Amino acid sequence: MLVTGTPGVGKTTIAQKLASKLDANYLGITEMVKEQQLFTRVDEERNTLIADTEKVEKQLQKILVNTTGTTVIDGHYSVDVVPPKHVNMIFVLRRDPRQLKTVLETRGYDSKKVWENLTAEILDVCLWDALSVFGSDKVCEIDVSDKTVETVVEEVIQVLENRKDCKQGTVNWLKTLENAGQLEEFLKKMG
C-alpha cells in the first residue's frame, strides 16, 4: 500500500505508525533514494535530489518480490515508481495549505520551494497523479489537517477494514481559502 502526498503532509510519520500498527513492512522511498544513491543529480536551487525513476522502480521491484506480507511505502512520487501490481490501496494525505506553509517553513524550505509545494497541494497534484495511474477504486484521499497521527492511522485502518468509505474529491483547498478570504493572497504568491 502507498502513502503519498505533498511534502509536509505527514507521509513518513503516518506510514511508519501504520506499518507498526498493522505489523507490516515499511519502506520510505526518499530514504532509499538517498541511501542507495538512486538519483541522477542534485537540484541545488531547490535543494533536492532528482530521483532516477527507472533505477528506483527496478530496486522497488526487487525488494517487493522478495518481501512477504504487507508493505507500507511512502513517498510523494511513489505512484510513479511502484509497480501497480504491488499496490492494493493508495492513501493520498492532504493538509490545509495554511498549515502546510508553516510545516515547510519550519523545515527550512526556501520561499520558492514552499510555494511550489503549496501550489501542488492546492491544485491536487498528488491526488490526480494517483488517480491517473491507479484509478478511483484504489485511491483514498484523507485530510490530515488538525488531526493527530493516531486519528489518521485509525481512519486508514477503518478504510482497510471496510468500516469507512474510501473517497476522493473531498478536499477543495481553493474553496477553503476563498471562504477564509485568503485565496487572492495565495494565488498572487503562487505566481
Secondary structure, 3 states (H helix, E strand, C coil): CEEEECCCCCHHHHHHHHHHHHCCEEEEHHHHHHHCCCEEEEECCCCEEEECHHHHHHHHHHHHHCCCCCEEEECCCHHHHCCHHHCCCEEEEECCHHHHHHHHHHCCCCHHHHHHHHHHHHCCHHHHHHHHHHCCCCEEEEECCCCCHHHHHHHHHHHHCCCCCCCCCCCCHHHHHHHCCCHHHHHHHHC
